[in-house]
Structures are given as structure tokens and as C-alpha cells.
Amino acid sequence: MVDALADVARWYRSQKLQGPSSPVSSDTRLHRILQLDATRAYLGAKIEALTRQERGRVSLEAALYIELLDAADPRLAHVVVDRADTEQSKIAMERFAFNLSMAAQLRTFKKTRAPIDATSVATVDAKDLSYDRFLADYALPKRPVILRGGAHLVLTKKMWSLASLGANAAVASKPMPTKRYVQDSVQWARLEDGPVMPLGAFIEGLATSDLYIHDHSVPLHLPELVEDVAIPAIFAHDYLQRLPEGALYRETWPSLFVGPKNTASQLHVDSFGSNFWMALLDGRKQWILVDPRDMHLLRPRRHPGLHDVVFDVALPLPTSAADDPFWYARREECILEAGDLLFVPTGTPHYVRNLTATLALSANYIDCSNAEEAIDALSRHASTDPRAGDVARHVAQCMRGPQPAVHTTQSVPFATFKTPLQATDDVLPATKRRRLDAEFLADWSSDDEAGSDAALPQR
């Protein structure tokens, strides 16, 4: 199957055109190149030639160029109904179908009511929330919730602050990759790579910085801090921890966030169908969470070559956008204070802004409440990373197999979290458990022999 983006890149280099030159990712640079008049003329000519070749029929090859001009072009609908004969063509057709569906829903959206006011995220006291209540009231219905005092379930021994972390000799000199906001980025949350800086120097310069330490793995890159960390018991039934050591995503979280005042993560959805939680240790954050059923009002798009949805809406909206469809979307807002913990369910678009300099820990996870969404997302990702397909298969085994026992404490030490409790005996007969365990280990042994231990991708 033709790679239309690669073809455009080759054509652009051959033309020696003057185009955007600021330091951004290759994906964002290609997105900018696609907006050039010369590029659009090239795409138009290419589509015309391919369509003429097919005697007026829109082929899959032509469709791959059409979507680069307009991802909601009605001609793409003719291709979506065709039978996909390869995995790559299936992925392209699913992308066409998603973009067409979102655009169609937006077109048929009628402003038959007044704009909707945001509601407040539900709030509970962390010590009063049992696992059963959390599942029934929040995780399974996919409702966000703030746990007041929940950060103390993550740091049970001593609370960190920006000052204490910057002064910690064990980590102050550690190199930290940073992120920076780029308005037209097609990267996750519109964040592009920034310079690498020592953690202590980054914290010292927060007052004048516009860079962001964003989602940096503590276990992989700051292991000196792990002994301070625990996992709230309601999040500790993580199927990722039942995978072999080194498996995709198993070792990644919790991760560190350090942000100056007014830095932000633009609207995005967390990857691979995961739930996540964030414990705010220092500072204040503003959150806007949009009901996934109203995602079309955010003008989402899936770009070729990218797994994550990119939203055309950038917050905060200007006053001139008072009639934007965003204001008709069901959404919840909150100000997260130091000591709070926020749970965000799978598939929820969200925007986050640092109202002050902030320090937070966060983790993504899969359990019984979001396993189906995770399997679906991981299966799509498998087209470019076979390890994602391995994880999807084993998450499905976790769903069918024995479930871990409920923890009897509010927090689980990190070492215990990494070695999950055995399943309760009454879930499955012992013989079936042994068979599932044997299949699980056999699958992963074959994966290891095939060489599935490549470097972790960015989520």
C-alpha cells in the first residue's frame, strides 16, 4: 500500500521549497508542509491522475492522498465500504471512518439549546472510598472523581514538594527531557520535545520557564525515588503488572510532572484505552474534562501515522468564539489542590493548565473497568508495534482468568504492587488456573525468542 505521506516528503525535498523550519517533530513539520499551496496543488494533481487511471473510481491509493487534503472529504466514504485486504488498508479505512463520522456528527449538530455550563467533578474523602464503591460509582460508569487527601495514599511516608525535590542530591543532577507547547503541533497534547535539563536546575528556573517535565517515568529514570511511592489500593489491580517484567508499559509508571505557572497540556485522550490517576503534591491545576460522547464537538481527527486523536479546539477559547460547539459539550471542571488525587476514566478528553508551579505523580493502568477499551486500542497500535498486540492478548487473558484478591489496606507498597497478589481460589478451578498460567508463560516465551524487547515508545 502506498505511503502518501512519505511520497509527499520525497516530493517536497525534490522541489527544494522554502518551508517551515522551526524545530518541531517530523509529524508536525509534515503537517505544516501539507498546508502549503504548492503541496496542495501537488496533491490535487496526484488525485486527479489516480482517479483518471481508475476511470473515475476513487481507489484506496487515491483516498490516501485525498485525506491529506481533507480528512472529511465525502469521497472517502466510497472507500470505507470496500473490503480491506491487508492490515494496513484496514487501519486506513478505520481512520477514514472515524474522521468521517466525527465530521458528520458535527455537521448535523443543532444548537437547539443554550450553551451548557460546566459541572463540578465529584469529590470524596479518600479515606471513605472503598474499592467496591469506587468501581460501582466511578470506574465502571466512567465518571471522574477527586479524592481529597488522596496524594497521601501515594506518598505515605513523607510528602514531596518542589523545594524538597530540587534539593534532593540523589536526583537533582538527573537529566530531564522537557516538553514545550507548539500551537499547531499534531503531537499528543500539542507538546513537542524541548531541551534536556538537570532536574534541580529546572526546578530552580521554574519562575521564568515555559518548559514542562511531562510524564517522565520514575521507575525507569528516577529509581532513587521509588521507595517513597505507594499505589492507592483502588488502582492496584493493574493488569499490566501481571505481564512479564519488561513487557510494554509494565515498568513505565508512576511518572513525574513538573510544570511552571501557565504551562498546559492541550485537549488530549490518554493512550491505549487506559484509565489514569494524578496525585498533586505541590501547587494548583485547572482541569476541564469532556464527556466522550461529545468528542465530535471538539473537532477530533486521526492523522495517518499517528495513533492518538488530535483536536482542532485549543483552550482557552477566545471571546470571539462564544458560539463554538465546544460550549455545547457536556464537561466537568475542577481546581486540583495540593494533596488531591484525580481519577480520569478511559477515553475522556481533557485539558490541564498549571495555575501555579506544580509537582505531581501520575499513572496509567488497565483493570476490569477499562479492559475492553484497552484491548481495542492496543489492537490498533499493533499495526506499528507488535508488542501492543501481545499486551492486548494478555489483557484479554487477564479478563477471562482469575482476578486478584482485593487489598485490605488503602495503599499498596510499590514492591508489592509490582508482584501482584494471587487470585482468590473461588474464581476459577485450580486446574484451569494452572492451564491459563502455562499458556500465558508459553506465549511470552515465544515473544521473547522473537525479540520483542525493543525500546519503549512514547505513549
Buried (B, 14 or more C-beta within 10 A) or exposed (E): EBEBBEBBBEBBEEEEEEBBEEEBBEBBBBBBBBEBEEBBEBBEEBBEEBBEEEEEEBBBBBBBBBBBBBBBBEBBBBBBEEEBEEEBBBBBBBBBBBBBEBBBEBEEBEEEEEEBEBEEBBEBEBEEBEBEEBBEBBBEEBBBBBBBBBBBBBBBEEBBBBEBBBEBEEBBEBEBBBBBBBEEBBBBBBBBBBEEBBBBEBBBEBEEBEBBBBBBBBBEBBEEBEEBBBBBBBBBBBBBBBBBEEBBBBBBBBBBBBBBBEBBBBBBBBBBBBBBBBBBBBBBBBBBBBBBEBBBBBBBBBBBBBBBBBBEBBBEEEEEEEEBBBBBBBBBBBEBBBBBBBBBBBBBBBBBBBBBBBBBBBBBBBBBBBBBBBBEBBBBBBBEBBBBBBBBBBBBBBBEBBBBBBBEEBBBBBEBBBEBBEBEEEEBEEEEBEEBBEEBEEBBEEBEEEEBEEEBBEB
